[in-house]
């Protein structure tokens, strides 16, 4: 008769015994967190860089504790090896706690402690759950608290995700800049308050979008420096209780080497344990980027409006049929999706601000919401920019004839005549042109306000936009 293999193991914590799936690498505290926090449905495994950051922190702490003689070599090596396994992308599915959780991130920290302990136990030749040989709290979490591990790991997770966000932003900026060169000779009307203004080039319009994103590349790069200041070594509230005085800085040195980022310990660990200012500032920058992307998307939708009954200055690449009832209709679905991502990021920022304000005394218990929203904003923005770049910007074409026709018919050309015929005359000509549906040039000639050759030179659109030298020809 085949032996019966139990599908659970029993683990015990402060609240008593609890069954944990035998196949699980997490333990009892993670199991309780899963039962308690069935909220967003988004688990830690949704953000691989957060898991990698936790693994790096645990590895660095183990190395520091071993070096100081606070952890024996065998256990220290097991923690380092188990953390390395996580960094290779294995066992990420074992991080099952919901991103939104009570306890200021304790469940996240314990999920990491238990998974690392059980991986380490197997590497040492023991069974999962035999914590007398490698304990989640006594060994993996030695000289640590959720209150210094979690904020440190989160800052590191943002730094690890930061390069991908900037890369997507840089590629989008390059795509816009390329279009600015491609459309450098396409003359069109600029608009203010949705009304005709003065001529410009389509290339200038795309170039302005590229420039505004360039500002965000620079600011986002500089803001990452704020995240390199961590409170590791502060333990519970920043006083460093249960940690060797040399431990914190030593652990940060190891973490800097492991992560590739030059991290420093906060000057005031008590302040750093409760303050969320760096996250608020970083989120505000993500919101600013979202607003810019949404504005660009709005412009793309307006400029492509039509095709027969709208502005129709540009064509967006068709990505899917636009209607279940109107044959031939194609919608600007990519910019529309970017708009919605932007609105979500703006909402995330508001939640982050409220959570940061909700901190009390020496800790902010709302930090899990802050972290979830920042990492999700970064993920959404990265994907939105990649989509906008690859599925929209690169395929845009210009309707050159439509752009030129609107310039020739626009009353906005009269603005250039102010220095030559005066504001009153220019106003009268504009009013007549609008009422009589006639061109500005015809009316100025009719009234004899300027010689024909000078008029055409002044109103040469290419001259007005300073895009190419004046040729003296219309």
C-alpha positions in Angstrom: 0.0 0.0 0.0 1.3 3.4 -1.0 2.1 5.7 2.0 -0.3 8.7 2.4 1.5 12.0 1.8 0.1 15.0 3.6 -0.8 17.9 1.4 -0.3 20.4 4.3 2.2 21.0 7.1 1.3 22.7 10.4 3.2 25.8 11.4 2.7 27.8 14.6 2.9 31.6 15.3 1.7 34.0 18.0 -1.9 33.1 17.2 -1.4 29.4 17.3 -1.1 26.5 14.7 -2.3 26.9 11.1 -2.2 24.6 8.1 0.1 25.7 5.3 0.2 23.9 1.9 3.0 21.3 2.0 4.2 22.6 -1.4 4.5 26.2 -0.2 7.7 27.9 0.4 5.9 30.6 2.4 4.9 29.9 6.0 2.2 30.6 8.6 2.4 34.4 8.7 2.1 34.6 5.0 -0.8 32.3 5.1 -2.6 34.5 7.6 -2.0 37.6 5.5 -3.5 35.8 2.5 -6.6 35.1 4.5 -6.8 38.6 5.9 -6.0 40.7 2.8 -8.0 39.6 -0.2 -8.2 43.1 -1.6 -6.7 44.2 -4.8 -6.0 40.7 -6.2 -2.5 42.0 -7.1 0.2 40.1 -5.2 3.8 40.9 -4.6 4.7 38.6 -7.5 3.2 41.2 -9.8 6.3 43.3 -9.2 9.4 41.2 -9.8 11.7 44.1 -9.0 10.2 44.4 -5.5 11.0 40.7 -4.9 14.5 41.2 -6.2 14.9 44.2 -4.0 13.8 42.2 -0.9 16.2 39.4 -1.8 19.1 41.9 -2.2 18.3 43.4 1.2 18.1 40.0 2.9 21.3 39.0 1.3 23.1 42.2 2.4 21.8 41.8 6.0 23.0 38.2 6.2 26.4 39.1 4.9 26.7 41.9 7.5 25.5 39.7 10.4 27.8 36.9 9.4 30.8 39.4 9.1 30.0 40.7 12.6 29.7 37.2 14.1 26.0 37.6 14.8 25.0 34.8 12.4 27.0 31.5 12.0 28.5 30.9 8.6 26.3 28.0 7.7 23.1 29.9 8.2 24.5 33.1 6.6 25.6 31.2 3.5 22.1 29.6 3.2 20.4 32.9 3.4 22.7 34.4 0.8 22.3 31.4 -1.5 18.5 31.4 -1.2 18.4 35.1 -1.9 20.5 34.5 -5.0 18.0 31.9 -6.2 15.2 34.6 -6.0 17.4 37.0 -7.9 17.6 34.4 -10.7 13.8 34.7 -11.0 12.9 31.5 -9.3 10.1 31.1 -6.7 8.6 34.5 -7.3 5.2 32.9 -7.5 5.6 32.1 -3.7 5.2 35.8 -3.0 1.4 35.6 -2.6 0.5 38.5 -0.2 -1.8 41.2 -1.5 0.1 44.5 -2.2 -2.5 46.4 -0.1 -2.2 45.1 3.4 -2.4 46.2 7.0 0.6 46.1 9.3 2.9 48.6 7.5 4.4 46.0 5.3 5.0 43.3 7.9 3.3 40.7 5.7 5.5 41.5 2.8 8.6 41.2 5.0 7.5 37.9 6.5 6.6 36.5 3.1 10.2 37.2 2.1 11.6 35.8 5.4 9.6 32.6 5.1 10.4 31.9 1.4 14.1 32.6 1.9 14.1 30.4 5.0 12.5 27.5 3.3 14.6 27.7 0.1 17.6 27.9 2.4 16.5 24.9 4.4 16.3 22.8 1.3 19.8 24.0 0.2 21.0 22.9 3.6 19.4 19.4 3.2 16.4 19.9 5.5 12.6 19.9 4.9 10.5 23.0 4.5 9.3 24.2 7.9 12.2 22.8 9.9 12.9 26.3 11.2 15.1 25.1 14.1 17.8 24.9 11.5 17.1 28.3 9.7 14.4 30.5 11.2 12.5 33.2 9.3 12.7 35.7 12.2 15.7 34.7 14.2 18.0 34.2 11.3 16.7 35.7 8.0 15.3 38.8 9.8 18.2 39.1 12.3 18.9 42.8 13.3 16.0 43.9 11.1 12.5 45.2 11.3 9.8 45.5 8.7 10.2 49.3 9.3 13.7 49.5 7.9 13.7 46.5 5.5 10.5 47.4 3.7 11.2 51.1 3.0 14.7 50.2 1.9 13.5 47.4 -0.4 10.9 49.7 -1.8 13.3 52.5 -2.6 15.6 49.9 -4.3 12.6 48.4 -6.2 11.9 51.9 -7.6 15.5 52.3 -8.6 15.6 48.9 -10.3 12.4 49.9 -12.3 13.6 53.4 -12.9 15.9 52.6 -15.9 13.1 50.8 -17.8 10.8 53.8 -17.3 13.5 56.2 -18.5 14.3 54.0 -21.5 10.7 54.0 -22.6 10.5 57.7 -22.1 13.7 58.3 -24.1 12.5 56.1 -27.0 9.2 58.0 -27.1 11.1 61.3 -27.2 13.3 60.1 -30.0 10.3 59.0 -32.0 8.7 62.5 -31.6 12.0 64.1 -32.5 12.3 62.0 -35.6 8.8 63.1 -36.7 9.8 66.7 -36.1 12.5 66.3 -38.6 10.3 64.5 -41.0 7.6 67.2 -40.9 10.0 70.1 -40.8 8.7 71.5 -44.1 5.0 71.0 -43.5 3.4 74.4 -43.0 0.3 74.5 -40.9 -1.7 76.9 -38.7 -1.0 77.0 -35.0 -4.0 77.4 -32.7 -4.7 79.0 -29.4 -7.9 78.3 -27.5 -8.8 76.1 -30.5 -8.9 79.2 -32.8 -6.6 80.0 -35.7 -3.4 81.8 -34.4 -0.3 82.1 -36.6 1.5 79.7 -38.9 4.0 77.1 -37.7 5.4 73.8 -39.0 4.1 70.4 -38.1 7.7 69.6 -37.3 7.8 72.4 -34.7 4.7 70.9 -33.1 6.2 67.5 -32.8 9.5 69.0 -31.6 7.8 70.8 -28.8 6.4 67.5 -27.6 9.8 66.0 -27.7 11.3 68.9 -25.8 8.7 68.7 -23.0 9.4 65.0 -22.5 13.1 65.8 -22.4 12.5 67.9 -19.4 11.0 65.0 -17.6 13.9 62.7 -18.5 16.2 65.0 -16.7 14.1 65.6 -13.6 13.2 61.9 -13.2 16.9 61.0 -13.4 17.8 63.6 -10.7 14.9 62.5 -8.4 16.3 59.0 -8.2 19.1 60.4 -6.0 16.5 60.9 -3.2 15.7 57.2 -3.2 19.3 56.3 -2.5 19.0 57.4 1.1 17.8 54.5 3.2 17.0 53.8 6.8 18.4 50.2 7.0 19.9 49.7 10.4 17.2 51.7 12.2 15.1 48.6 12.9 11.8 49.3 14.6 11.6 53.1 14.9 15.1 54.3 14.0 16.9 53.8 17.3 18.6 50.7 16.0 17.4 48.4 18.8 18.6 44.7 18.5 21.2 45.7 15.9 25.0 46.0 16.3 26.1 49.7 16.0 28.2 48.8 13.0 25.6 46.7 11.4 23.5 49.3 9.5 26.3 50.9 7.5 27.9 47.6 6.9 24.7 46.1 5.5 24.2 49.2 3.3 27.8 48.8 1.9 26.9 45.2 1.0 23.6 46.3 -0.5 25.3 48.9 -2.6 27.7 46.4 -4.0 24.9 43.8 -4.7 22.5 46.3 -6.2 24.9 48.4 -8.2 23.5 51.6 -6.6 25.5 53.8 -4.2 23.2 53.9 -1.2 23.7 55.9 1.9 22.3 55.7 5.4 19.9 58.4 6.4 21.3 60.9 8.9 18.2 60.8 11.1 16.9 57.2 11.1 13.9 58.1 13.3 12.8 60.8 10.8 13.5 58.4 7.9 11.4 55.7 9.4 8.2 57.7 9.2 8.7 60.3 6.5 7.3 59.6 3.0 8.5 62.8 1.4 10.7 61.2 -1.2 7.8 59.0 -2.4 5.5 62.0 -2.6 7.9 63.9 -4.7 8.6 61.0 -7.0 4.9 60.3 -7.4 4.3 64.0 -8.2 6.9 63.7 -11.0 5.1 60.6 -12.4 1.9 62.6 -12.3 3.5 65.4 -14.2 4.7 63.0 -16.9 1.2 61.5 -17.1 -0.3 64.9 -17.6 2.1 65.7 -20.4 1.4 62.4 -22.1 -2.3 63.0 -21.8 -2.0 66.5 -23.3 0.1 65.1 -26.2 -2.6 62.4 -26.7 -5.3 65.0 -26.7 -3.5 66.9 -29.4 -3.0 63.8 -31.5 -6.7 63.1 -31.4 -7.6 66.6 -32.4 -5.1 66.9 -35.2 -6.3 63.6 -36.7 -10.0 64.4 -36.3 -12.0 63.6 -39.4 -11.1 62.3 -41.8 -13.5 64.4 -43.9 -15.3 66.6 -41.3 -12.4 67.6 -39.0 -9.0 69.1 -38.8 -7.4 66.1 -40.5 -3.8 67.4 -40.5 -2.3 64.1 -39.6 -3.1 60.4 -40.0 -2.7 58.1 -37.1 -1.9 54.5 -38.0 -5.1 52.4 -38.0 -4.9 49.7 -35.3 -8.4 48.2 -35.3 -12.0 48.8 -36.6 -13.6 51.6 -34.8 -17.3 50.7 -34.7 -19.6 47.8 -34.5 -22.2 49.8 -36.5 -20.4 52.4 -38.7 -18.4 50.7 -41.5 -15.0 52.2 -42.3 -14.7 54.1 -39.0 -11.3 54.0 -37.3 -10.7 55.5 -33.9 -7.6 57.0 -32.2 -7.5 54.1 -29.8 -3.8 54.4 -28.8 -4.0 58.0 -27.6 -7.3 57.2 -25.9 -5.7 54.4 -23.9 -2.8 56.7 -23.0 -5.3 59.2 -21.7 -6.8 56.6 -19.4 -3.4 55.5 -18.1 -2.7 59.1 -17.3 -6.0 59.5 -15.3 -5.2 56.4 -13.4 -1.7 57.7 -12.5 -3.2 61.0 -11.4 -5.5 59.0 -9.1 -2.6 57.0 -7.8 -0.8 60.2 -6.9 -3.8 61.5 -4.9 -3.9 58.2 -3.0 -0.2 58.5 -2.3 -0.5 62.0 -0.9 -3.4 61.0 1.4 -1.5 57.9 2.6 1.7 59.9 3.2 -0.3 62.5 5.3 -1.9 59.7 7.3 1.4 58.7 9.0 1.3 58.8 12.8 4.1 59.3 15.2 7.1 57.0 14.4 5.7 55.0 11.5 3.4 55.3 8.4 1.2 52.3 8.4 -0.2 53.2 5.0 3.2 52.6 3.2 1.9 49.5 1.3 -0.6 51.7 -0.6 2.1 54.2 -1.4 4.4 51.5 -2.7 1.7 49.7 -4.7 0.6 52.9 -6.4 4.1 54.1 -7.3 5.2 50.8 -8.7 1.9 50.4 -10.6 2.2 54.0 -12.0 5.7 53.3 -13.2 4.5 50.0 -14.8 1.5 51.7 -16.5 3.5 54.7 -17.7 6.3 52.5 -19.2 3.8 50.3 -21.1 1.8 53.3 -22.2 4.8 55.1 -23.6 6.0 51.9 -25.4 2.5 51.5 -26.9 2.3 55.2 -28.0 5.8 55.0 -29.5 5.5 51.7 -31.3 1.8 51.7 -32.3 1.2 55.4 -33.0 4.0 57.9 -33.3 6.2 56.0 -35.6 3.4 55.4 -38.1 2.0 59.0 -38.2 1.8 60.7 -41.6 1.0 64.3 -42.5 -1.8 65.5 -44.7 0.4 68.1 -46.4 -2.3 69.5 -48.7 -4.8 69.9 -45.9 -2.3 71.7 -43.8 -1.3 74.1 -46.6 -4.9 74.8 -47.6 -5.9 75.8 -44.0 -2.9 78.2 -43.9 -3.9 79.9 -47.2 -7.5 80.2 -46.0 -6.8 81.3 -42.4 -7.6 84.7 -41.1 -4.7 84.2 -38.7 -2.3 85.4 -41.4 -3.4 88.9 -40.8 -1.5 89.0 -37.5 1.7 89.4 -39.5 0.3 92.6 -41.1 0.0 94.6 -37.8 3.4 96.2 -38.1 2.7 97.3 -41.7 -0.9 98.4 -41.8 -1.8 98.9 -38.1 -4.0 97.0 -35.7 -7.2 98.8 -36.8 -6.7 98.0 -40.5 -5.7 94.5 -39.7 -8.8 94.0 -37.5 -11.1 95.4 -40.3 -9.5 93.1 -42.9 -9.9 90.1 -40.6 -13.6 90.9 -40.0 -14.3 91.3 -43.7 -12.4 88.1 -44.6 -14.6 86.2 -42.1 -17.9 87.8 -43.1 -17.3 87.6 -46.9 -15.4 84.3 -46.9 -12.5 85.9 -48.8 -8.8 85.6 -48.3 -6.8 88.2 -46.4 -4.5 88.8 -49.4 -7.3 89.6 -51.7 -8.8 92.2 -49.4 -5.5 93.9 -48.6 -4.8 94.2 -52.3 -8.4 95.4 -53.0 -8.0 98.2 -50.4 -4.5 99.0 -51.7 -3.0 98.9 -48.2 0.3 97.2 -49.4 1.9 96.5 -52.8 1.2 93.0 -54.0 4.9 91.9 -54.0 5.5 93.2 -50.4 2.2 91.6 -49.2 3.2 88.2 -50.5 6.7 88.6 -49.0 5.3 89.4 -45.6 2.7 86.6 -45.6 5.0 83.9 -46.9 4.3 81.2 -44.4 7.8 79.7 -44.5 9.1 83.2 -43.5 6.6 83.5 -40.7 7.6 80.2 -39.0 11.4 80.9 -39.5 11.6 77.3 -40.6 13.5 77.9 -43.9 15.0 81.0 -45.6 12.7 83.5 -47.2 12.4 82.6 -51.0 10.3 85.7 -51.8 7.7 83.4 -53.5 4.2 82.4 -52.3 
